[in-house]
């Protein structure tokens, strides 16, 4: 695990948010490790961007009194799609399979839209 040692030596625990910039300048880290870290960071950032959308939909569903089966089913569907999306985002390096990541993302978004729509109808 040479790349793990390189990553540990490049990571500043006092300033973790600068890791991406430090990593780009690091000449000792191979490009595959840099690409992997970039994908992990992108997946993490995307998760943060979408969590508010999901949380608000769950609150709306609760306030609207959606049946538990609908609320839990759509919530679980969203979470499963997000786990699969994140895993695919991190491990996929094949451009031909990149469309699967978009489909997984859309599956999660449609679950949230369904929560909003059912909340509005209810």
Secondary structure as UniProt FT lines:
FT   HELIX           2..10
FT   TURN            13..14
FT   HELIX           16..18
FT   HELIX           19..25
FT   HELIX           31..64
FT   HELIX           68..91
FT   HELIX           95..97
FT   HELIX           98..121
//
